[in-house]
Amino acid sequence: MDTQEIRKHFSKMNDMQQKAVFHTEGPLLILAGAGSGKTTVLVNRIAYILQCGLCEPWQILAITFTNKAATELKERICKSVPEGGADIWAFTFHSTCARILRRFGDRIGYGSHFTIYDTDDQKRLMKDILKELSVDEKYLPHKTVLTAISRAKDEMKTAEQMKAEAAFDVRQQTIAKAYGIYQQKLKAANAMDFDDMLLNTVVLFEENKDVLELYRRQFKYIMVDEYQDTNRVQYKFVSMLAGSSGNICVVGDDDQSIYKFRGATIENILSFEDTFKDSSVIRLEQNYRSTKNILAAANDVIKNNKERKGKTLWTENEEGEKITIHTAYDEREEARFIADIIQDEVAKGANYSDFAILYRMNAQSNSVEQALARAGVPHRIIGGHRFYDREEIKDMTAYLQVINNPDDSLRLSRIINKPKRGIGDTTVGRALDIGAGIGESLFEVIGHASDFPELSRGASKLMAFHSLISGLIEAANDEDTSLGELYNLILEHTDYKNYLKAEKENADERIENIDELLSNINTFENDYEDEATLSAFLEEISLQTDIDNYDASADCATMMTLHSSKGLEFPTVFLIGMEEGIFPSIAALMSGEELDEEHRLAYVGITRAKKKLYMTCTKSRMLFGSTQHNKLSRFAEEISEKYIERTGVTKAFTSADMSFRQTVGADTKSTYNPFAQKKTATTAATGNTYKVGDRVKHKVFGVGLVIKAEPMGKDTMMEISFDTVGTKTLMANFSKMEKL
């Protein structure tokens, strides 16, 4: 089939999308606006390259920022190119580097079974280091040290370079010293943190030109998604791989660069044409997601930024509803407004999953979460307690990590006395000191604990634990033992479930989590078959982010920060707390560069909405224990009046109103509640009181029977058995019901 025939398969794409797909050679920057179909372009560009026979599938590297995006990309490629599609390298930066380091990490002193430390592991290790250095946590918090180390790694600085730059700054010298010890301990444990995986791959390439050349020859086409979010190390990694061939295609949107706090540098995308000579730029400006009014609002906001490539989104979609700017009296009424809108729309046929509530900071979620719970609106918070962060799950994965890498003293310390084996912290500390003195890991020391007088009292227990882990390692190395069987062996030989029943609250829930981990292991084995190794499973779970677990099919409203929302879309979006000092934040008001980033964040939030966008603000807001009276956010003010409608409180407060509300806000024991006042009047008008046995009708859940009613403050908490949806717990004042 000739090229012209192949191109006919892509005729449904718009002109600029086709141009991007057919442009295969040389450096290419695709500026893809929000909702412009960038994933479609990536998938089709790969399909076109393969259909034209320009390379083999394994010679394509497609890098994304989340596992979710990588999985979606690979699934869509496999549908477009059934033969060989699965052989494409479609991974995150970290997963790509992990594959390279598993193969060649020995060149820079790491074993192939190296461990990846998550933020909790890093925290525990740094706390130990600061204690070792006799540094007071109040003087120098571990978070400050870890942030400084992460920033140094982003800038590719070693501990020695940091120390040299510190000069006579004692605090910086201490951080540099902690950095050096931190790296030594990681190396001794055959472990890396997330930053190391990127930095070590660059170091591997710099010190081993043959390895770099191997991958340069392999990857004839390199594609990088979300290029505006890359940091210096990621830029260095992809530019080294691209080399002289220059067949690198980056897709991104400078208007959506919102991760500066993670080290992302917008300069990477703004300077692409200077970095890669003879490059081409293609703009994707047609939006397939949002209505004309929503896009107009987004364009009005982002045009206030000067440092941008420049593009204007447009759409053939309908004009749509205007953006609603709703002003509430306070954050409780703001939350109630959101719950009411969701209930009303679901009663008309919408799904709960159609709604997203986005906020600038997590502290804003509290009042909304309470209002949704009281109204019986199912919801989930992205950014809450991750499954793999739960204590019992971290215990079980620690067993797996130690079996995979016995040198991992940090994880070994976690489980050596879980369940209790009579091995105290003092004994473990002595064993660690002995290991540091003779150059052995904790696991090696406890294997011959009887040789050391300092460990004589606990030697038998230490050696028994060593035997347990050694037996599990032997089982793991047996090709006939599946991961699921290995996991069950751990549970059986540690008696971990009975430990939970005896020692922990919510034991049943914790055991359910333990069983759910087994489900995850079994699913992993089914998905990966022959490649389902213990190392691969541990790598996958360590690189998961919260958004990777986002289930779009779950019928519940979604709450998350604006930063977490990037890449998602919803029919209806609430941007809450649209007030100066909240969004944009106070810090951003002091810096033009920071304010530009806040503009981009607002642009991201607005373009998450497909059909309807609400912006909410309050006249008075209790936040962090104090009452604030903020002006409407400049981001709302920047939108042309012709695209908006205003609801809620429209008249300004009188001095008496303000004085009253300030008095209320200052008195944390006040019983003032605008919801209760509003509902008390309604209740009095309808005469509704609820008791066990009443039949009621809810506008969303239908007809039900009250089976429990307990007074709670000025409200009543009820359990209602609904005929069609089962039992729900609702607050009477929030539930919009009528008695039958």
C-alpha positions in Angstrom: 0.0 0.0 0.0 1.5 3.4 -1.0 1.7 6.4 1.2 -1.3 8.1 -0.4 -3.5 5.1 0.3 -2.4 4.9 3.9 -3.1 8.6 4.4 -6.8 8.1 3.4 -7.2 6.2 6.7 -6.7 9.5 8.6 -9.2 11.6 6.6 -11.5 12.0 9.6 -8.9 14.1 11.4 -8.8 17.9 11.0 -6.2 19.5 8.8 -3.7 20.4 11.6 -4.0 17.0 13.2 -3.2 15.3 9.8 -0.3 17.6 9.3 1.1 16.5 12.7 0.5 12.8 12.0 2.2 13.0 8.6 5.2 15.0 9.8 7.5 12.1 10.8 11.1 13.4 10.3 13.1 15.9 12.3 12.3 17.8 15.5 8.6 18.6 15.9 6.8 20.6 18.5 3.0 20.0 18.6 1.4 22.8 20.6 -1.8 21.1 21.6 -4.5 23.2 23.3 -6.8 21.7 25.9 -9.3 19.2 24.4 -7.7 19.4 21.0 -7.2 15.6 20.6 -3.5 15.3 21.4 -3.7 11.7 22.4 -5.5 10.9 19.1 -2.7 12.6 17.3 0.0 10.7 19.1 -1.8 7.3 18.5 -2.3 8.0 14.9 1.2 9.4 14.3 2.6 6.1 15.7 0.1 4.1 13.6 1.1 6.0 10.5 4.9 5.5 11.1 4.3 1.8 11.5 1.9 1.4 8.6 4.5 3.2 6.4 7.1 0.7 7.5 9.5 3.4 8.8 10.6 1.3 11.8 9.7 -1.6 14.0 7.3 -1.2 16.9 10.1 -1.6 19.5 12.0 1.3 17.9 9.4 3.8 19.1 9.6 5.4 22.5 6.5 7.2 23.7 6.9 8.9 27.1 3.9 10.1 29.2 3.6 11.5 32.7 1.2 9.0 34.3 0.8 5.3 34.2 -2.9 5.9 33.3 -1.9 7.9 30.2 0.7 5.3 29.2 -1.9 2.5 29.5 -4.5 4.4 27.5 -1.9 5.2 24.8 -0.8 1.6 24.5 -4.4 0.3 24.4 -5.3 2.6 21.6 -2.1 1.8 19.7 -2.8 -1.9 20.0 -6.3 -1.3 18.5 -4.8 0.7 15.6 -1.9 -1.6 15.1 -2.9 -5.1 16.3 0.4 -6.7 15.1 3.4 -5.5 17.2 1.6 -2.6 19.0 2.3 -4.1 22.4 6.1 -3.9 21.6 6.1 -0.1 21.6 7.9 1.5 24.6 4.9 3.5 25.9 5.9 4.3 29.5 6.3 7.1 32.0 9.7 8.8 32.4 10.2 6.8 35.6 9.2 3.4 34.1 11.4 4.0 31.1 14.4 4.8 33.3 13.6 1.8 35.5 13.7 -0.6 32.5 17.1 0.9 31.4 18.5 0.8 35.0 17.3 -2.8 35.6 19.4 -3.8 32.6 22.5 -1.6 33.1 22.4 -0.3 36.6 25.4 -2.5 37.6 27.5 0.0 35.5 26.9 2.6 38.2 26.9 0.3 41.2 23.3 -0.9 41.5 21.9 -4.4 41.4 19.0 -5.3 39.1 16.7 -5.8 42.0 17.1 -2.2 43.3 14.2 -0.9 45.5 12.3 2.3 44.8 11.7 4.4 47.9 8.4 6.3 48.1 7.9 9.5 50.1 7.2 7.7 53.3 10.4 5.7 53.0 12.3 8.9 52.3 10.8 10.6 55.3 11.7 7.7 57.7 15.3 7.5 56.3 15.8 11.3 56.6 14.5 11.4 60.1 17.0 8.8 61.1 19.8 10.8 59.4 18.9 14.0 61.2 18.8 12.2 64.5 22.2 10.7 63.6 23.5 14.3 63.0 21.9 15.5 66.2 19.8 18.0 64.2 16.7 19.3 65.9 13.6 18.7 63.7 12.3 22.2 64.8 15.5 23.8 63.5 15.6 21.9 60.3 12.5 19.8 59.4 13.0 16.6 57.4 10.6 17.9 54.7 12.8 21.0 54.1 15.9 18.8 53.7 14.2 16.4 51.3 12.8 19.3 49.2 16.2 20.8 49.0 17.7 17.4 47.9 15.0 16.9 45.3 15.7 20.4 43.9 19.4 19.7 43.8 18.8 16.5 41.9 16.5 18.3 39.4 19.4 20.6 38.8 21.8 17.6 38.6 23.8 18.8 41.6 25.7 16.3 43.8 26.0 16.6 47.6 29.6 17.8 47.1 28.5 20.6 44.7 25.7 21.6 47.2 28.3 21.7 50.0 30.7 23.9 47.9 27.8 26.3 47.2 26.8 26.5 50.8 30.1 28.3 51.7 29.6 29.6 55.3 25.8 29.0 55.4 25.6 26.5 58.3 22.0 25.5 57.5 22.9 24.7 53.9 26.0 22.9 54.9 23.9 20.7 57.2 21.5 19.9 54.3 24.4 19.1 52.1 25.9 16.7 54.7 22.5 15.1 55.1 22.3 14.8 51.3 25.6 13.0 51.2 24.6 10.5 54.0 21.2 10.0 52.4 22.8 8.9 49.1 25.2 6.6 50.9 22.4 4.9 52.7 20.3 4.6 49.5 23.3 3.0 47.7 24.0 0.6 50.6 20.4 -0.5 50.5 20.4 -0.9 46.7 17.7 1.7 46.6 16.8 4.8 44.7 14.2 7.5 45.2 12.1 8.9 42.3 14.6 11.6 41.5 17.5 9.2 41.4 15.8 7.1 38.7 16.0 10.0 36.3 19.3 11.4 37.4 21.0 7.9 37.5 19.9 7.2 34.0 21.5 10.4 32.8 24.7 9.6 34.8 24.6 6.1 33.2 24.5 7.6 29.7 27.2 10.2 30.5 29.6 7.6 31.9 28.8 4.8 29.5 28.6 6.0 25.9 28.1 2.5 24.6 24.8 2.2 26.5 23.6 5.6 25.3 24.5 4.6 21.7 22.6 1.3 22.1 19.4 3.2 23.0 20.0 5.9 20.4 20.2 3.2 17.7 17.1 1.4 19.1 14.8 4.4 19.3 14.3 5.8 15.8 11.3 7.9 16.9 10.9 9.5 20.3 7.7 11.2 21.4 7.2 13.0 24.6 3.7 14.0 25.9 3.1 16.9 28.3 6.5 18.4 27.4 5.7 21.6 29.2 5.9 19.6 32.5 9.4 18.4 32.0 12.2 19.4 34.4 15.9 19.8 33.6 16.8 16.1 34.1 13.9 14.9 31.9 15.0 17.4 29.3 18.5 16.2 29.5 17.4 12.5 29.2 15.3 13.0 26.1 17.8 15.3 24.4 20.6 12.8 24.9 18.4 10.0 23.5 17.4 12.1 20.5 21.0 12.8 19.7 22.0 13.8 16.2 19.1 12.0 14.4 16.7 14.5 16.0 13.6 12.5 15.3 11.9 13.8 18.4 8.3 14.9 18.6 7.1 16.7 21.8 3.5 17.4 22.5 2.5 20.0 25.0 0.8 23.2 25.9 2.7 26.1 27.4 -0.6 27.4 28.7 -0.9 24.3 30.9 2.5 24.4 32.5 1.4 24.3 36.2 4.0 22.1 38.0 6.8 24.6 38.7 6.7 23.5 42.4 7.8 20.0 41.2 10.7 21.4 39.3 9.0 21.7 35.9 10.4 24.4 33.7 8.3 26.1 31.1 11.5 27.2 29.3 11.9 23.6 27.9 8.8 24.1 25.7 9.3 27.9 25.1 12.9 27.3 23.8 12.3 24.1 21.9 13.1 25.7 18.5 16.4 27.1 19.9 17.4 23.7 21.4 16.5 21.6 18.4 17.6 23.3 15.2 15.4 23.1 12.0 12.4 22.2 14.1 8.8 22.6 13.0 5.8 23.9 15.1 2.2 22.7 14.5 -0.6 24.3 16.5 -3.7 22.3 17.4 -6.3 24.9 18.3 -9.6 23.2 17.5 -11.2 22.1 20.8 -13.6 19.1 20.9 -14.4 19.2 24.6 -16.0 22.4 25.6 -18.7 24.8 24.6 -18.0 28.2 22.9 -18.7 30.1 26.1 -16.3 28.0 28.2 -13.5 28.4 25.6 -14.1 32.1 25.4 -13.7 32.4 29.1 -10.5 30.3 29.0 -9.1 32.5 26.2 -10.0 35.7 28.1 -8.0 34.5 31.2 -4.9 33.1 29.5 -4.3 36.0 27.1 -3.1 38.0 30.2 0.1 36.0 30.2 2.9 37.4 28.1 5.4 34.5 28.2 3.6 32.1 25.9 3.8 30.8 22.4 0.3 32.1 21.6 -2.8 30.3 20.3 -6.5 30.8 20.5 -8.8 27.8 21.1 -11.9 27.5 19.0 -14.7 24.9 18.6 -17.6 23.9 16.4 -19.5 22.9 19.5 -22.6 24.7 20.6 -22.5 28.1 22.3 -23.7 26.5 25.6 -24.7 27.9 28.9 -23.0 31.0 30.3 -20.5 30.7 33.1 -22.2 31.1 36.5 -20.4 33.2 39.0 -22.2 32.5 42.3 -21.5 34.5 45.5 -22.4 32.9 48.8 -22.4 34.4 52.3 -19.8 31.9 53.5 -18.1 28.6 52.8 -20.9 26.6 54.3 -23.5 28.2 52.0 -21.1 27.8 49.1 -20.9 24.1 49.8 -24.7 23.8 50.2 -25.1 25.5 46.8 -22.9 22.9 45.2 -24.8 20.0 46.9 -28.1 21.5 45.8 -27.1 21.9 42.2 -25.8 18.3 42.0 -29.0 16.9 43.6 -31.2 18.9 41.2 -29.3 17.9 38.1 -29.2 14.2 39.2 -33.0 14.3 39.7 -33.3 15.5 36.1 -31.3 12.5 34.8 -27.6 13.5 35.3 -25.1 11.1 36.8 -23.1 12.0 40.0 -19.9 11.3 38.0 -20.8 14.3 35.7 -19.7 16.7 38.5 -16.2 17.8 39.6 -15.4 20.2 42.4 -12.0 21.8 42.0 -10.1 23.9 44.5 -6.7 25.6 44.9 -5.8 23.9 48.2 -6.9 20.8 50.0 -8.0 22.9 53.1 -11.0 24.1 51.0 -12.5 20.6 50.6 -13.7 20.2 54.2 -17.0 22.2 54.1 -17.9 20.8 50.6 -17.2 17.2 51.8 -19.5 17.7 54.8 -22.3 19.2 52.6 -22.1 16.4 50.1 -22.2 13.8 52.9 -25.2 15.4 54.6 -27.0 15.6 51.3 -26.3 11.9 50.5 -24.3 12.8 47.4 -21.7 10.0 46.8 -18.3 11.5 46.3 -14.6 10.7 46.3 -11.6 12.8 47.0 -8.6 12.4 44.7 -5.5 13.1 46.7 -6.8 11.4 49.9 -5.2 8.3 51.5 -3.9 6.1 48.8 -4.5 2.4 49.0 -0.7 1.7 49.0 -0.1 4.2 51.7 -2.2 2.3 54.3 -0.2 0.8 57.2 -1.2 -2.8 56.6 -0.5 -2.6 52.8 2.9 -1.0 53.4 3.7 -3.8 55.8 2.8 -6.5 53.3 4.6 -4.7 50.4 7.6 -4.3 52.8 7.8 -8.1 53.1 7.7 -8.4 49.3 10.4 -5.7 49.0 12.7 -7.5 51.4 12.2 -10.8 49.7 13.1 -9.1 46.4 16.0 -7.0 47.8 17.3 -8.3 51.2 19.7 -5.3 51.4 16.8 -3.0 51.9 17.4 -2.3 55.6 14.7 0.4 55.9 11.9 -2.0 54.8 13.5 -4.8 56.9 13.4 -2.6 60.0 9.7 -2.0 59.4 8.7 -5.7 59.4 11.3 -7.3 61.7 8.9 -7.0 64.6 5.6 -7.0 62.7 3.9 -9.2 64.0 5.6 -8.9 67.3 8.6 -11.2 67.7 10.3 -9.7 70.8 12.8 -7.8 68.6 13.0 -4.2 70.0 14.2 -1.0 68.4 17.3 -1.1 70.5 18.3 -4.5 69.2 17.7 -3.4 65.6 19.7 -0.2 66.2 22.7 -2.3 67.5 22.5 -4.6 64.5 22.4 -1.6 62.1 25.5 -0.1 63.9 27.3 -3.4 63.6 26.5 -3.6 59.9 27.7 -0.1 59.3 31.0 -0.9 61.1 31.7 -4.1 59.1 30.1 -3.2 55.8 27.2 -5.7 56.0 23.5 -5.1 55.5 21.1 -5.6 58.4 19.9 -8.8 56.8 23.4 -10.2 56.7 24.1 -9.2 60.3 21.0 -10.9 61.7 21.9 -14.1 59.8 24.8 -14.6 62.1 23.6 -12.6 65.1 25.1 -15.1 67.6 28.6 -14.0 66.5 28.1 -10.6 68.1 28.0 -10.2 72.0 25.9 -7.1 71.6 23.1 -9.2 70.1 23.4 -12.2 72.3 20.1 -11.7 74.1 18.0 -11.5 70.9 20.2 -13.6 68.7 17.9 -16.6 68.5 14.9 -14.4 67.5 16.9 -12.5 64.9 18.2 -15.6 63.3 14.7 -17.2 63.3 13.5 -14.1 61.4 16.4 -14.4 59.0 15.4 -18.1 58.4 11.8 -17.0 57.7 12.8 -14.4 55.1 15.4 -16.8 53.6 12.7 -19.5 53.1 10.4 -17.0 51.4 13.3 -15.8 49.2 13.8 -19.5 48.2 10.1 -19.8 47.4 10.2 -16.6 45.4 13.1 -18.0 43.3 11.2 -21.2 42.5 9.7 -20.8 39.0 6.7 -22.8 40.1 5.7 -20.4 42.8 3.3 -17.6 41.5 3.2 -14.2 43.1 -0.2 -14.9 44.6 1.2 -18.1 46.2 4.2 -16.2 47.5 1.9 -13.6 49.1 -0.2 -16.3 50.7 3.0 -17.9 52.1 3.9 -14.6 53.7 0.4 -14.4 55.3 0.6 -18.0 56.5 4.1 -17.9 58.0 3.8 -14.5 59.6 0.2 -15.0 60.9 -0.3 -11.4 59.9 -4.1 -11.4 59.9 -4.3 -12.7 63.5 -1.9 -10.0 64.4 -4.3 -7.4 63.0 -7.2 -8.9 64.9 -5.3 -8.8 68.2 -3.5 -5.5 67.9 -5.3 -3.1 65.5 -8.6 -1.2 65.4 -10.8 -1.7 62.3 -9.2 -5.2 61.9 -11.9 -6.4 59.5 -11.4 -3.4 57.2 -7.6 -3.9 57.3 -8.0 -7.6 56.5 -10.2 -6.6 53.5 -7.4 -4.4 52.3 -4.9 -7.3 52.7 -7.2 -9.5 50.6 -7.6 -6.6 48.0 -3.9 -6.6 47.6 -4.0 -10.2 46.7 -6.6 -9.3 44.1 -4.2 -6.7 42.7 -1.4 -9.3 42.5 -3.6 -11.8 40.7 -4.8 -9.1 38.2 -1.2 -8.2 37.6 -0.2 -11.8 36.9 -3.1 -12.2 34.5 -2.2 -9.0 32.7 1.5 -9.6 32.4 1.7 -13.4 32.3 5.3 -14.5 31.7 6.6 -11.0 32.6 4.8 -10.9 36.0 7.9 -11.0 38.1 8.1 -9.8 41.7 10.4 -6.9 40.7 8.0 -5.8 38.0 5.0 -5.8 40.4 6.9 -3.8 43.0 8.0 -1.4 40.4 4.5 -0.9 39.1 3.0 -0.1 42.5 5.8 2.1 43.5 5.4 4.3 40.5 1.6 4.6 40.7 0.2 8.1 41.4 -3.2 8.8 42.9 -4.6 9.8 39.6 -3.7 6.4 38.1 -6.4 4.9 40.4 -9.0 7.3 39.2 -12.0 5.2 38.0 -14.1 7.2 35.6 -16.9 4.6 35.7 -17.6 5.1 39.4 -20.9 7.1 39.7 -19.8 9.7 42.3 -18.9 13.3 42.3 -15.2 14.0 42.2 -13.3 16.4 44.5 -9.7 17.3 43.8 -7.2 20.1 43.6 -6.8 22.0 40.4 -3.3 20.5 40.0 -4.7 17.0 40.2 -7.4 17.7 37.6 -5.1 18.2 34.6 -5.9 15.7 31.8 -9.4 15.0 33.0 -12.8 16.4 31.8 -16.3 16.6 33.3 -19.7 17.7 32.0 -20.0 20.1 34.9 -17.2 21.7 36.9 -17.3 23.9 40.0 -14.2 26.1 40.6 -14.6 27.1 44.2 -13.0 29.8 46.3 -12.5 32.2 43.3 -11.2 34.9 45.6 -8.1 37.1 45.7 -5.6 35.6 48.2 -7.0 32.1 47.7 -6.9 31.8 43.9 -4.7 33.4 43.0 -2.8 32.6 46.2 -1.3 35.3 48.4 2.2 34.2 47.4 1.4 34.6 43.7 0.2 38.2 44.2 3.8 39.1 45.1 5.4 37.7 41.9 4.7 38.2 38.2 6.1 34.8 37.4 4.0 33.0 40.0 0.9 34.9 38.9 1.5 33.7 35.3 1.5 30.1 36.6 -1.8 30.8 38.5 -3.3 32.1 35.3 -2.3 28.8 33.6 -3.8 26.9 36.5 -7.1 28.8 36.1 -7.0 28.0 32.4 -6.6 24.3 33.2 -9.5 24.5 35.6 -11.8 26.2 33.1 -11.0 23.8 30.3 -11.9 20.8 32.4 -15.6 21.7 31.8 -17.5 20.4 28.8 -21.0 21.7 29.2 -21.3 23.9 32.3 -18.9 25.9 34.5 -19.6 27.4 37.9 -17.3 29.7 39.7 -18.0 30.3 43.4 -16.9 32.9 45.9 -18.0 34.0 49.3 -18.5 37.3 51.1 -16.9 35.8 54.3 -14.7 32.7 54.5 -13.4 30.9 57.6 -10.1 29.4 56.6 -7.2 28.3 58.8 -9.1 29.4 61.9 -9.6 33.1 60.8 -12.3 34.9 58.9 -11.4 36.5 55.6 -13.3 38.9 53.4 -11.8 38.6 50.0 -12.5 40.3 46.6 -13.7 38.3 43.7 -10.7 36.6 41.9 -9.2 38.5 39.0 -9.6 35.4 37.0 -13.3 35.7 37.2 -13.1 39.5 36.6 -11.0 38.9 33.4 -13.9 37.0 31.7 -16.0 39.2 29.5 -19.4 40.0 31.0 -21.2 38.7 27.9 -20.1 35.1 28.8 -21.2 35.1 32.5 -24.3 35.2 34.7 -24.2 36.2 38.4 -26.2 34.5 41.1 -26.3 34.5 44.9 -25.6 37.5 47.0 -25.7 40.5 44.7 -25.9 43.4 47.1 -22.9 44.6 49.1 -22.9 44.1 52.9 -24.0 47.0 55.1 -21.6 47.9 57.8 -24.0 46.2 60.3 -24.1 43.0 58.3 -20.3 42.9 58.1 -19.9 43.7 61.8 -22.4 40.9 62.7 -20.6 38.4 60.5 -17.2 39.3 61.7 -18.4 38.9 65.3 -19.8 35.4 64.4 -16.6 34.4 62.5 -14.4 35.4 65.4 -16.5 33.3 67.9 -15.7 29.7 67.1 -18.5 28.6 69.5 -21.2 30.5 67.6 -24.3 28.5 66.6 -25.0 30.8 63.6 -25.7 28.6 60.5 -27.3 30.1 57.4 -28.3 26.6 56.3 -30.1 25.9 59.6 -31.9 29.2 59.4 -33.0 28.6 55.9 -34.1 25.0 56.6 -35.8 25.9 59.9 -38.1 28.2 58.0 -38.8 25.4 55.4 -39.4 22.9 58.1 -41.8 25.1 59.9 -43.7 25.8 56.7 -44.1 22.2 55.7 -44.5 20.9 59.3 -42.2 17.9 58.5 -40.8 16.0 61.4 -39.4 12.5 60.8 -39.7 9.4 63.0 -39.0 5.7 62.5 -41.6 4.1 60.3 -42.3 7.2 58.2 -42.5 6.7 54.4 -40.7 9.4 52.5 -39.9 10.4 49.0 -36.4 11.7 48.0 -36.1 13.5 44.7 -33.1 11.4 43.7 -33.3 8.1 45.6 -37.1 7.7 45.4 -39.5 6.2 48.0 -38.1 4.8 51.3 -38.8 3.9 54.9 -37.2 5.7 57.9 -35.6 3.0 60.0 -33.5 5.2 62.3 -33.8 8.9 63.3 -31.4 10.5 65.8 -31.5 14.2 66.8 -28.1 15.9 66.0 -27.7 19.5 66.9 -30.5 21.4 65.1 -30.8 18.5 62.6 -31.8 14.9 62.5 -29.6 12.1 61.2 -31.7 9.4 59.5 -31.2 6.0 58.0 -33.6 5.3 55.2 -34.2 2.1 53.5 -35.1 3.1 49.9 -37.0 0.7 47.7 -34.6 0.8 44.8 -31.1 2.0 46.0 -30.9 0.4 49.5 -30.1 2.1 52.8 -28.7 5.6 52.9 -27.7 7.9 55.8 -29.0 11.4 55.3 -29.3 14.6 57.3 -33.0 15.8 57.4 -32.2 19.5 56.7 -30.2 18.6 53.6 -32.1 15.8 52.0 -35.0 17.4 50.1 -37.7 14.9 51.0 -41.4 14.9 51.4 -43.4 12.7 53.8 -45.9 10.3 52.2 
